[in-house]
Amino acid sequence: MKKLSVTIKLDMSVPEDWELVETSEGTPVLKLPNGQFLDIAIEPLFTSNPEETWASTEDEDTLNDFLDMVDSEEVVYEFITH
């Protein structure tokens, strides 16, 4: 196998009441005001035609095979105030 490095950076405008919290393992996640938590992570999207609609797979084996190829993942959250 060969190595593929993918860097994903998102700049988002989010509601003021979103907070950064850490799980018991020290993983940063977002705390939403409705009692939910959000972790932004990789989700593979597939299509049979790159000009058409892309969608996640319903086949768990395909998803697991893809996720098994991920050696590491890093998500950094930072609120920017002006």
Secondary structure by P-SEA (a helix, b strand, c coil): cbbbbbbbbbbbbccccbbbbbcccbbbbbbccccbbbbbbbbbbbccccccbbbbbccaaaaaaaaaaccbbbbbbbbbcc
